[in-house]
Amino acid sequence: MLFFDINYDMNIRDKLARLDSVPVSPEPELPAEDVWIEQLQRELDIQVLRDARSFVLLKENSFPVYNDPLFDDLRARGFAMPSLQRISSDLPPGLDNLRRAVFIDTETTGLAGGAGTYAFLIGIGHLELDHMVVRQYLLPDFGHEWLMLNALEQALGGFAYTVSFNGKSFDIPLLKNRYVLNRMITSLEDMPHLDLLHAARRIWRRRLPACDLQSLERYILNITRDNDLPGELVPQAYFEFIRKREALLLRDVLEHNYYDIVHMALLTFKIAAVCEAPLAHLTHPPDIFSLAKYDYQNGRFSDTLPLLEQLLNSPEAHRNEWYRESACLLSMAYKRLGDPERARDHLQELLDRNLLQPDIIEALAKHYEHHTHDYQAAREVVERGMRYLEMLRQLDSRSPWLRYLPRLRHRHQRLLRKLGE
């Protein structure tokens, strides 16, 4: 199998610019189909799949994933990744072995996703020994779509679930629609699907400028693509290919799709490693906090504790904007785990640092009133919060914190009654 060679004389952007600058002229005479197919095979190192009077193109490559620093540990685990359940509920329990996954990515004639949008290139990848095998099905013309979909369906038969990047919103619904329009049945209807975009956002969205695949490649995988074809130029390149039948117009498209699939696999390795041992793979506080908050929201309170404690024990913790929220979250996690005393200690520490946000005041007052029945302590906390909110109202009458003021007043009256005042 051959790897892509990106060092050729003229990239697709230059070719498209050159085509746009040439004056309009009569359409060139297209080569005969047999000659054209021969050119495709020779110039793109591509196979031809035939059936009756239809044909589609297949390009196969491999990528040495054994060079990834996480690969050895993954192989030692038998490619099982149960930790992915921590960040995504897309996969049923027990369906976590990466060898049963097929990575899928499409290149399309547009982003609308309607009946007029075709997936002219469908790339799939899977692990095989220590390499990733990538197969790309290319549509030579729209009339051959049924054959490409049929070839894809046969290829999917050996896998248990699909993995994509933003496929839940785009690629998978688009492919299902194309099967319906061709009156074909697809196993995509029943295969579980893991969308890496949602998993990545849950960890890195607070730190990265964006969570698109290229940003994750750069900031998380430390990969930079050279001379990569921008996604917005892909449809134009394909339409030029259809019009001119110039095989090399698709070389950058194939390469772009190939690396999308390969990098999805490497990103899956990384996400699985983060979920397995987050403090070994996450060093930025916003990332640690994001995972901790997601754990808490999904009821994994024991997983939340070490992450938040790591954050709050760091030398710079008190200077960070997430400090108050982290401490509150840690307090609530301890409370959920049945340790109200430690929950109180963390809230009291915030109060001692003059972090007087009403949610902290209310939570601490509840603890004193309902857990320790120390009504006097609860009263003092509530009165402190009321004074803070009264001052805040004078400074900013529109502050959203003021919604707590009636609640604190009501609690204060109840405490006075309990104290007999």
C-alpha positions in Angstrom: 0.0 0.0 0.0 1.2 3.5 -0.8 1.1 6.6 1.3 0.1 10.0 0.1 2.8 12.1 -1.3 2.0 15.8 -0.8 5.1 17.1 -2.6 3.8 17.5 -6.1 4.3 20.5 -8.4 1.0 22.3 -8.2 -1.6 22.0 -5.4 -5.3 22.2 -6.0 -5.7 25.8 -4.9 -3.2 26.9 -7.5 -5.0 24.8 -10.2 -8.4 26.3 -9.3 -7.0 29.8 -9.3 -5.4 29.2 -12.7 -8.7 27.8 -14.0 -10.6 30.9 -12.8 -8.2 33.2 -14.5 -8.4 31.6 -17.9 -11.0 33.3 -20.3 -14.1 31.3 -20.9 -13.6 29.0 -23.9 -15.6 26.2 -25.4 -15.8 23.0 -23.4 -12.8 20.7 -24.1 -13.3 17.5 -25.8 -13.5 14.9 -23.0 -11.5 11.7 -23.3 -13.3 8.4 -24.0 -14.5 6.7 -20.8 -12.0 3.8 -21.1 -9.2 6.3 -21.6 -10.4 8.4 -18.7 -10.6 5.3 -16.4 -7.1 4.4 -17.3 -5.9 7.9 -16.5 -7.6 7.7 -13.1 -6.0 4.4 -12.3 -2.6 5.6 -13.3 -2.6 9.2 -11.9 -4.4 8.5 -8.6 -3.2 4.9 -8.0 -6.9 3.9 -7.8 -8.9 0.8 -8.4 -12.1 0.5 -10.4 -15.1 -1.4 -9.0 -17.6 -2.4 -11.8 -21.1 -3.7 -11.9 -23.1 -4.0 -15.1 -22.8 -0.5 -16.7 -21.8 1.3 -13.5 -18.4 1.8 -11.9 -16.9 3.6 -8.9 -13.4 4.2 -7.8 -11.6 2.8 -4.7 -8.4 4.1 -3.3 -6.7 2.2 -0.5 -4.0 3.3 1.8 -2.6 2.6 5.3 -1.2 4.7 8.1 1.3 3.5 10.8 -0.6 4.2 14.0 2.0 2.3 15.9 4.1 5.5 15.9 1.5 7.2 18.1 2.8 7.4 21.7 -0.5 6.0 23.0 -0.7 3.0 20.8 1.4 0.6 22.9 -0.8 1.1 25.9 -3.9 0.7 23.8 -2.6 -2.5 22.3 -1.7 -3.8 25.8 -5.4 -3.3 26.7 -6.5 -5.4 23.7 -7.8 -2.2 22.1 -10.7 -2.1 24.6 -11.6 1.4 25.6 -14.3 1.2 28.3 -13.2 4.6 29.6 -15.0 6.2 26.6 -18.3 5.6 28.4 -17.1 8.3 30.8 -17.3 11.0 28.1 -20.0 9.6 25.8 -23.2 7.6 26.1 -23.4 7.0 22.4 -21.9 3.5 22.7 -23.8 0.7 24.6 -21.8 -0.8 27.5 -19.5 -3.5 26.3 -19.2 -2.1 22.8 -15.9 -0.4 23.2 -13.2 -2.3 21.3 -11.5 -0.1 18.7 -11.0 -3.1 16.4 -14.8 -3.2 16.0 -15.0 0.4 15.0 -15.2 1.9 11.5 -14.2 5.5 11.1 -16.2 7.4 8.5 -16.0 10.8 6.8 -17.6 12.1 3.7 -16.8 14.9 1.2 -20.0 16.3 -0.3 -21.2 18.7 -3.0 -22.5 21.1 -0.4 -23.4 21.6 3.3 -27.2 21.9 2.9 -27.8 18.2 3.5 -30.9 18.1 1.4 -31.9 15.8 -1.5 -29.6 17.7 -3.8 -26.5 17.1 -1.7 -24.4 14.1 -2.7 -21.6 12.4 -0.8 -19.2 12.1 -3.8 -16.4 10.7 -1.6 -16.9 8.3 1.3 -13.8 7.4 3.3 -13.7 4.6 5.9 -10.9 3.5 8.1 -10.3 0.6 10.6 -7.4 -0.8 12.7 -5.6 -3.7 11.3 -2.7 -5.0 13.3 -0.5 -1.9 13.9 -1.8 0.1 10.9 -4.9 1.9 10.0 -6.4 0.9 6.7 -8.3 3.7 4.9 -10.6 2.9 1.9 -12.0 5.8 -0.1 -15.0 5.3 -2.4 -15.1 8.0 -5.1 -18.1 8.7 -7.3 -17.0 9.4 -10.9 -20.4 10.7 -11.8 -23.8 11.1 -10.0 -25.4 8.2 -12.0 -23.2 5.7 -10.3 -24.2 6.5 -6.7 -26.1 3.3 -6.1 -22.9 1.2 -6.7 -20.9 3.3 -4.3 -23.6 3.0 -1.6 -23.7 -0.7 -2.2 -19.9 -1.0 -1.8 -20.0 1.0 1.4 -22.8 -1.2 2.8 -20.8 -4.4 2.1 -17.7 -2.8 3.8 -19.7 -1.9 6.9 -20.7 -5.5 7.5 -17.6 -6.4 9.4 -17.9 -3.7 12.1 -20.1 -3.1 15.1 -20.1 0.7 15.4 -19.1 3.9 13.5 -17.0 6.8 14.6 -17.1 10.2 13.1 -16.4 13.9 13.7 -19.7 15.8 13.6 -21.2 12.8 11.8 -24.2 12.7 14.1 -25.4 16.1 12.7 -24.1 15.7 9.1 -22.4 12.7 7.6 -24.6 9.9 9.0 -28.0 11.6 8.3 -26.8 12.5 4.8 -25.8 9.0 4.0 -29.0 7.6 5.4 -30.9 10.0 3.1 -28.9 8.9 0.1 -29.8 5.3 0.8 -33.5 6.2 1.1 -33.4 8.2 -2.2 -31.8 5.1 -3.9 -34.4 2.8 -2.3 -31.7 0.9 -0.5 -31.5 -0.4 3.0 -28.4 0.4 5.1 -27.0 -1.0 8.4 -26.2 2.6 9.4 -29.8 2.7 10.7 -28.9 0.2 13.5 -25.2 0.8 14.1 -24.3 2.7 17.3 -22.4 5.9 16.4 -19.7 7.7 18.4 -19.3 11.4 17.5 -15.9 12.7 18.6 -17.0 16.3 18.2 -19.3 16.2 21.3 -16.7 14.2 23.3 -13.9 16.7 22.5 -16.1 19.7 23.3 -16.8 18.3 26.8 -13.1 18.4 27.5 -11.4 21.2 25.6 -14.1 23.8 24.6 -13.2 26.1 27.5 -9.6 26.5 26.4 -9.5 26.1 22.6 -10.5 28.9 20.2 -12.7 26.3 18.4 -13.3 22.5 18.6 -13.2 21.8 14.9 -10.9 18.9 13.8 -8.1 21.2 12.6 -8.0 23.0 16.0 -7.9 19.7 17.8 -5.1 18.5 15.5 -3.0 21.5 16.3 -3.6 22.0 20.0 -4.3 18.5 21.2 -2.5 16.2 18.8 0.3 18.6 17.9 -0.2 18.0 14.2 -0.1 20.6 11.5 -1.2 19.9 8.0 0.9 21.4 5.2 -0.9 22.6 2.0 -4.1 21.1 3.1 -7.1 21.8 0.9 -9.7 24.0 2.8 -13.0 22.3 3.1 -14.9 25.1 1.4 -12.9 24.3 -1.8 -13.7 20.6 -1.9 -17.1 20.9 -3.8 -15.5 23.2 -6.4 -12.6 20.8 -7.0 -15.1 18.0 -7.5 -17.2 19.9 -10.0 -14.1 20.9 -11.9 -13.2 17.2 -12.0 -16.6 16.3 -13.4 -16.3 19.0 -16.0 -12.7 18.6 -17.0 -12.1 15.0 -16.1 -8.7 15.9 -14.8 -7.8 13.3 -12.3 -5.2 15.3 -10.4 -7.8 17.8 -9.4 -9.0 15.2 -6.9 -5.6 14.4 -5.4 -5.9 17.0 -2.7 -9.5 16.0 -2.0 -8.5 12.4 -1.4 -5.6 13.5 0.8 -7.8 15.8 2.9 -10.3 13.0 3.5 -7.6 10.5 4.2 -6.0 12.6 7.0 -9.5 13.5 8.4 -10.0 9.7 9.0 -6.5 9.1 10.3 -6.6 12.0 12.7 -10.0 10.9 14.0 -8.4 7.6 15.1 -5.6 9.5 16.8 -8.0 11.8 18.5 -10.0 8.7 19.8 -6.8 7.3 21.3 -6.3 10.7 23.1 -9.8 11.0 24.4 -9.7 7.4 25.7 -6.4 8.0 27.5 -7.8 11.2 29.0 -10.9 9.4 30.3 -8.7 6.5 31.7 -6.2 8.7 33.5 -7.2 12.4 33.2 -4.6 13.8 35.5 -1.8 12.1 33.5 -3.0 13.6 30.3 -4.6 16.9 31.2 -2.4 19.8 32.4 -4.5 22.9 31.7 -6.9 23.9 34.5 -9.8 24.7 32.1 -9.6 21.1 30.6 -9.6 19.5 34.1 -12.5 21.6 35.2 -14.5 20.8 32.1 -14.2 17.1 32.6 -14.9 17.4 36.3 -18.1 19.4 35.7 -19.2 16.8 33.0 -18.5 14.0 35.5 -20.6 15.8 38.2 -23.5 16.5 35.8 -23.6 12.8 34.9 -23.5 11.5 38.5 -19.9 10.4 38.6 -19.2 12.2 41.9 -16.2 10.0 42.9 -14.5 10.7 39.5 -15.1 14.4 40.1 -13.3 14.6 43.5 -9.6 14.1 42.4 -10.0 16.5 39.5 -11.4 19.3 41.6 -9.0 18.7 44.5 -6.1 18.9 42.0 -7.4 22.2 40.8 -7.9 23.7 44.2 -4.6 22.6 45.6 -2.6 24.2 42.8 -0.5 27.2 43.7 -2.4 29.5 41.4 -5.8 28.3 42.2 -7.0 31.4 44.1 -6.2 33.6 41.1 -8.2 31.6 38.5 -11.7 32.5 37.5 -12.9 28.9 37.9 -11.8 28.7 41.6 -15.2 29.6 43.1 -17.1 27.3 40.8 -14.6 24.5 41.4 -14.9 24.8 45.2 -18.7 24.9 45.0 -18.8 21.9 42.8 -16.4 20.0 45.1 -18.6 20.8 48.0 -21.7 19.5 46.2 -19.9 16.4 45.2 -19.0 15.6 48.8 -22.6 16.3 49.8 -23.8 13.8 47.2 -21.3 11.2 48.4 -22.7 11.6 52.0 -19.9 13.7 53.5 -21.7 17.0 54.5 -18.9 18.1 56.9 -16.3 18.3 54.1 -19.0 20.0 52.0 -19.4 22.6 54.6 -15.7 23.1 55.0 -15.2 24.0 51.4 -18.1 26.4 51.4 -16.9 28.1 54.6 -13.5 28.5 53.1 -15.1 30.4 50.2 -16.9 32.6 52.6 -13.8 33.3 54.6 -12.2 34.5 51.4 -15.0 37.0 51.0 -16.5 35.2 48.0 -20.0 36.2 48.9 -21.9 34.9 45.9 -25.5 34.1 47.0 -25.4 30.5 45.8 -22.5 29.9 48.3 -24.4 31.8 51.0 -27.6 29.7 50.4 -25.8 26.4 50.3 -23.9 27.1 53.5 -27.0 28.3 55.3 -28.8 25.1 54.2 -26.0 23.0 55.7 -26.1 24.8 59.1 -29.9 24.8 59.2 -30.7 21.2 58.1 -27.6 19.2 58.8 -26.1 20.6 62.1 -29.2 22.5 63.2 -27.0 25.4 64.1 -29.6 28.1 63.5 -27.5 30.9 64.8 -24.7 30.1 62.4 -27.2 29.8 59.6 -28.7 33.2 60.5 -25.2 34.9 60.5 -24.5 33.5 57.1 -27.8 34.6 55.7 -27.5 38.1 57.1 -24.1 38.4 55.6 -25.5 37.5 52.3 -28.4 39.9 52.6 -26.1 42.8 53.4 -24.0 41.9 50.3 -27.0 41.8 48.1 -28.4 45.1 49.4 -25.1 46.7 48.6 -25.1 45.1 45.2 -28.6 46.4 44.4 -27.4 49.9 44.9 -24.5 49.4 42.5 -26.3 47.3 39.9 -30.1 47.0 40.1 -30.1 44.5 37.2 -27.6 42.0 38.6 -28.9 38.4 38.2 -27.7 37.7 41.7 -30.6 39.8 43.1 -33.0 36.9 42.5 -31.5 35.3 45.6 -32.6 38.2 47.8 -36.2 37.2 48.4 -35.1 33.6 49.1 -32.6 34.8 51.7 -35.1 37.0 53.3 -37.6 34.2 53.5 -34.9 31.9 55.0 -34.0 34.6 57.5 -37.5 34.9 58.8 -37.8 31.2 59.2 -34.5 31.1 61.2 -35.7 33.9 63.4 -38.8 31.9 64.2 -36.7 28.9 65.0 -34.5 31.0 67.3 -37.6 32.4 69.0 -37.0 36.0 67.9 
